[in-house]
Amino acid sequence: MRAVGELAERLDNIRVRASAPGMDIQAELRNRSEFSLSFGESVYEFADERALERALASMARLLYAGWQRQYQDAISWTNLDTEPRDQHDSDFQAECRAVESYGESSDGRFALSAVGMDEFTARIKRGSLRELREDEFAARVVEAATRLVQDYQARTTELKLRYYG
């Protein structure tokens, strides 16, 4: 049981940072589902909504890929076998890769969707960058990202129950 506690602590201590390709924007994921987003000087005030959508989707991919690498490192010292043993396990993993999840800010200004946590799409309601201050927009992104992770976790938990009882 101690090993389970140690693993949970290792997973909670994972911290991943990502930068948007071509833009001075940084995101961080810590404690499995706590996000932060920051913009470099003057980036937000001159940002184009469509370019920012692409940048945020890219950062989501980078954050998840970084988390997966650190997750694999964290479990490498355990005897957990994450490789599929049979067709049943392979089918489960294939369904997890196909899970569609969604998170939206409470005001509907920002949404993030994913397929299998590999393909991300970000949507910013037109006019939001002009109407929101940088910190307000960042809070909307964090809110949507948190909801996306919660949705993904709920859907994969349903799959685990269906496959493994």
MIPA-675264 format. One record per residue: chain; x, y, z of N, C-alpha, C in turn; residue number from 1. Coordinates in pm, whole numbers. Layout:
ch/nu/nv/nw/cau/cav/caw/cu/cv/cw/i
A/X/Y/Z/X/Y/Z/X/Y/Z/NUM
...
//
This chain:
ch/nu/nv/nw/cau/cav/caw/cu/cv/cw/i
A/82/-120/0/0/0/0/87/126/0/1
A/204/115/64/295/229/68/337/271/-73/2
A/358/171/-160/399/199/-298/293/280/-371/3
A/165/250/-344/57/325/-407/63/471/-364/4
A/86/494/-236/98/631/-184/217/703/-245/5
A/329/631/-258/448/691/-319/423/726/-465/6
A/355/636/-536/324/664/-676/232/785/-688/7
A/129/790/-605/37/905/-607/114/1034/-581/8
A/207/1030/-487/287/1149/-458/375/1187/-577/9
A/435/1087/-640/518/1115/-759/433/1178/-869/10
A/312/1124/-890/225/1178/-994/180/1320/-960/11
A/152/1343/-831/112/1477/-789/226/1578/-807/12
A/350/1530/-799/465/1619/-810/509/1646/-954/13
A/443/1584/-1050/477/1611/-1190/444/1756/-1222/14
A/541/1822/-1282/524/1962/-1323/576/1971/-1467/15
A/489/2017/-1556/524/2026/-1697/505/2171/-1742/16
A/602/2221/-1816/592/2355/-1873/601/2343/-2025/17
A/529/2429/-2093/533/2431/-2240/524/2575/-2287/18
A/588/2600/-2400/582/2731/-2464/515/2715/-2599/19
A/441/2816/-2636/373/2813/-2766/477/2832/-2876/20
A/471/2748/-2977/564/2766/-3089/543/2901/-3156/21
A/649/2981/-3163/642/3108/-3233/578/3222/-3157/22
A/535/3198/-3033/473/3305/-2953/528/3298/-2811/23
A/538/3411/-2746/588/3417/-2609/472/3394/-2511/24
A/428/3268/-2508/320/3228/-2418/365/3099/-2350/25
A/348/3093/-2219/386/2974/-2144/266/2919/-2067/26
A/266/2787/-2056/163/2719/-1976/233/2620/-1885/27
A/168/2591/-1774/222/2494/-1681/109/2405/-1629/28
A/141/2279/-1612/50/2181/-1553/121/2123/-1432/29
A/52/2121/-1319/107/2063/-1197/-6/1997/-1119/30
A/28/1908/-1030/-70/1836/-947/-181/1774/-1031/31
A/-145/1722/-1146/-233/1650/-1238/-337/1734/-1311/32
A/-388/1840/-1249/-495/1915/-1316/-496/2065/-1282/33
A/-385/2117/-1232/-377/2260/-1203/-296/2326/-1313/34
A/-357/2424/-1376/-294/2491/-1490/-265/2637/-1460/35
A/-167/2691/-1531/-144/2835/-1533/-106/2873/-1675/36
A/-133/2997/-1710/-104/3048/-1843/-52/3189/-1828/37
A/57/3218/-1899/111/3355/-1894/159/3397/-2032/38
A/149/3526/-2055/188/3586/-2182/311/3671/-2161/39
A/399/3672/-2260/512/3763/-2257/463/3906/-2274/40
A/554/3999/-2255/518/4141/-2262/458/4178/-2397/41
A/343/4241/-2395/270/4291/-2512/218/4183/-2606/42
A/232/4057/-2573/185/3950/-2661/32/3951/-2668/43
A/-31/3957/-2552/-178/3948/-2550/-243/4064/-2625/44
A/-195/4183/-2603/-261/4299/-2665/-251/4301/-2817/45
A/-156/4228/-2874/-143/4223/-3019/-179/4087/-3077/46
A/-233/3998/-2995/-263/3862/-3040/-383/3859/-3134/47
A/-374/3771/-3229/-482/3742/-3323/-553/3617/-3270/48
A/-686/3620/-3264/-761/3509/-3204/-734/3375/-3272/49
A/-729/3372/-3404/-707/3244/-3474/-566/3190/-3446/50
A/-465/3278/-3449/-328/3236/-3420/-317/3189/-3275/51
A/-386/3257/-3186/-384/3219/-3045/-452/3085/-3024/52
A/-559/3058/-3096/-623/2926/-3088/-524/2816/-3125/53
A/-452/2835/-3235/-353/2734/-3277/-243/2719/-3173/54
A/-196/2832/-3118/-89/2828/-3018/-135/2754/-2892/55
A/-257/2780/-2846/-307/2715/-2725/-329/2565/-2748/56
A/-377/2528/-2865/-393/2385/-2897/-256/2317/-2900/57
A/-156/2383/-2956/-20/2326/-2959/35/2310/-2819/58
A/14/2410/-2734/63/2399/-2596/-7/2287/-2521/59
A/-136/2267/-2547/-208/2157/-2482/-144/2023/-2520/60
A/-112/2006/-2649/-44/1883/-2695/90/1866/-2625/61
A/166/1975/-2618/298/1969/-2555/288/1937/-2406/62
A/192/1998/-2338/173/1970/-2195/138/1824/-2172/63
A/45/1772/-2252/4/1633/-2233/119/1538/-2266/64
A/192/1564/-2373/306/1478/-2409/412/1481/-2298/65
A/438/1598/-2243/533/1610/-2133/485/1537/-2009/66
A/354/1547/-1982/299/1477/-1866/312/1325/-1886/67
A/282/1279/-2005/292/1134/-2035/435/1085/-2014/68
A/535/1161/-2060/675/1121/-2041/708/1111/-1892/69
A/669/1211/-1816/698/1209/-1673/617/1101/-1601/70
A/496/1075/-1647/415/966/-1592/487/833/-1611/71
A/538/809/-1733/611/685/-1760/734/674/-1670/72
A/806/785/-1651/921/785/-1561/878/753/-1418/73
A/766/810/-1375/718/790/-1237/678/646/-1210/74
A/620/580/-1310/577/442/-1286/684/340/-1319/75
A/795/384/-1378/899/290/-1419/958/212/-1301/76
A/955/265/-1182/1012/198/-1066/911/101/-1000/77
A/787/103/-1048/685/12/-993/677/-113/-1079/78
A/595/-211/-1038/574/-327/-1125/446/-310/-1206/79
A/396/-189/-1218/277/-167/-1299/307/-197/-1445/80
A/224/-278/-1504/240/-313/-1645/134/-236/-1723/81
A/178/-138/-1801/83/-57/-1876/72/-102/-2021/82
A/148/-204/-2056/141/-257/-2193/21/-351/-2205/83
A/-46/-348/-2320/-160/-439/-2339/-114/-585/-2339/84
A/-189/-669/-2268/-154/-811/-2261/-229/-895/-2362/85
A/-345/-844/-2404/-428/-922/-2496/-515/-826/-2578/86
A/-601/-882/-2660/-687/-801/-2746/-780/-712/-2664/87
A/-826/-763/-2550/-915/-686/-2462/-844/-557/-2418/88
A/-719/-568/-2373/-642/-451/-2331/-616/-357/-2449/89
A/-586/-414/-2564/-562/-333/-2684/-688/-257/-2725/90
A/-802/-324/-2716/-929/-257/-2747/-955/-142/-2650/91
A/-927/-165/-2522/-944/-60/-2421/-856/61/-2454/92
A/-729/36/-2483/-639/147/-2514/-682/220/-2641/93
A/-731/147/-2739/-779/211/-2863/-899/301/-2832/94
A/-989/254/-2747/-1104/338/-2711/-1061/462/-2633/95
A/-960/447/-2546/-908/563/-2473/-850/666/-2570/96
A/-781/620/-2674/-724/711/-2773/-831/780/-2857/97
A/-953/725/-2855/-1063/783/-2933/-1159/866/-2848/98
A/-1136/873/-2717/-1225/948/-2629/-1227/1095/-2669/99
A/-1345/1148/-2687/-1362/1290/-2716/-1399/1360/-2586/100
A/-1319/1459/-2551/-1345/1533/-2428/-1352/1682/-2459/101
A/-1415/1755/-2366/-1447/1895/-2392/-1444/1973/-2261/102
A/-1393/2094/-2269/-1398/2185/-2156/-1423/2326/-2206/103
A/-1510/2397/-2139/-1546/2532/-2180/-1548/2622/-2058/104
A/-1507/2746/-2076/-1515/2842/-1966/-1662/2868/-1936/105
A/-1690/2908/-1813/-1829/2927/-1771/-1901/3034/-1851/106
A/-1826/3129/-1909/-1890/3233/-1990/-1895/3198/-2138/107
A/-1843/3079/-2175/-1847/3034/-2314/-1748/3103/-2406/108
A/-1658/3184/-2353/-1564/3258/-2438/-1448/3172/-2487/109
A/-1415/3067/-2413/-1303/2982/-2453/-1343/2836/-2434/110
A/-1306/2753/-2532/-1332/2610/-2524/-1211/2534/-2576/111
A/-1192/2418/-2519/-1083/2330/-2557/-1142/2191/-2573/112
A/-1115/2128/-2686/-1162/1991/-2708/-1044/1905/-2747/113
A/-1061/1774/-2726/-953/1681/-2758/-1011/1548/-2801/114
A/-935/1480/-2884/-964/1341/-2918/-845/1262/-2864/115
A/-874/1178/-2765/-770/1095/-2708/-656/1171/-2643/116
A/-674/1295/-2612/-571/1382/-2555/-447/1390/-2646/117
A/-470/1367/-2775/-362/1380/-2873/-391/1493/-2972/118
A/-516/1505/-3011/-556/1607/-3107/-639/1712/-3033/119
A/-583/1830/-3021/-650/1937/-2947/-698/2046/-3041/120
A/-812/2104/-3005/-866/2219/-3077/-907/2323/-2973/121
A/-867/2447/-2997/-906/2557/-2909/-999/2650/-2987/122
A/-1096/2707/-2917/-1188/2801/-2979/-1204/2922/-2888/123
A/-1183/3038/-2946/-1200/3165/-2875/-1317/3238/-2940/124
A/-1414/3277/-2859/-1528/3353/-2912/-1476/3487/-2964/125
A/-1516/3519/-3086/-1471/3644/-3149/-1499/3764/-3058/126
A/-1401/3853/-3053/-1413/3974/-2972/-1365/3958/-2829/127
A/-1339/3835/-2786/-1300/3811/-2647/-1169/3878/-2610/128
A/-1072/3878/-2701/-943/3937/-2668/-954/4088/-2647/129
A/-1044/4151/-2718/-1065/4296/-2699/-1143/4324/-2571/130
A/-1234/4233/-2537/-1325/4258/-2424/-1271/4213/-2289/131
A/-1171/4125/-2290/-1117/4072/-2165/-974/4120/-2144/132
A/-941/4147/-2018/-802/4174/-1984/-725/4042/-1993/133
A/-595/4052/-2003/-509/3934/-2015/-533/3834/-1902/134
A/-538/3881/-1778/-558/3790/-1665/-696/3725/-1669/135
A/-797/3798/-1717/-931/3741/-1729/-934/3631/-1835/136
A/-868/3656/-1947/-863/3556/-2053/-787/3432/-2005/137
A/-673/3453/-1941/-594/3340/-1890/-678/3257/-1793/138
A/-757/3321/-1710/-843/3248/-1616/-946/3164/-1691/139
A/-998/3215/-1802/-1095/3138/-1883/-1028/3015/-1944/140
A/-906/3031/-1991/-832/2918/-2049/-807/2812/-1942/141
A/-764/2854/-1824/-738/2761/-1714/-866/2686/-1677/142
A/-975/2758/-1669/-1104/2697/-1636/-1142/2590/-1740/143
A/-1128/2623/-1867/-1164/2528/-1973/-1070/2407/-1973/144
A/-941/2430/-1953/-844/2320/-1949/-874/2225/-1833/145
A/-908/2281/-1719/-942/2199/-1602/-1066/2115/-1632/146
A/-1166/2175/-1692/-1288/2102/-1727/-1261/1995/-1831/147
A/-1172/2022/-1925/-1135/1922/-2025/-1074/1800/-1957/148
A/-980/1821/-1867/-915/1710/-1796/-1019/1633/-1715/149
A/-1108/1702/-1647/-1212/1635/-1568/-1302/1551/-1659/150
A/-1339/1605/-1775/-1423/1532/-1869/-1350/1408/-1920/151
A/-1223/1423/-1955/-1145/1309/-2003/-1134/1201/-1894/152
A/-1104/1243/-1773/-1092/1147/-1662/-1224/1074/-1638/153
A/-1335/1145/-1643/-1467/1082/-1623/-1495/980/-1733/154
A/-1465/1017/-1856/-1492/928/-1969/-1402/804/-1966/155
A/-1275/822/-1930/-1186/705/-1925/-1219/618/-1803/156
A/-1268/678/-1696/-1313/598/-1581/-1432/511/-1621/157
A/-1524/567/-1699/-1637/488/-1750/-1587/371/-1835/158
A/-1488/398/-1919/-1432/291/-2001/-1368/182/-1915/159
A/-1292/223/-1814/-1228/125/-1725/-1332/37/-1658/160
A/-1440/99/-1613/-1546/21/-1550/-1612/-75/-1648/161
A/-1634/-29/-1769/-1695/-114/-1871/-1604/-230/-1910/162
A/-1474/-204/-1920/-1380/-309/-1962/-1336/-400/-1848/163
A/-1318/-342/-1731/-1252/-418/-1623/-1338/-430/-1496/164
A/-1459/-374/-1500/-1550/-389/-1387/-1519/-311/-1271/165
//
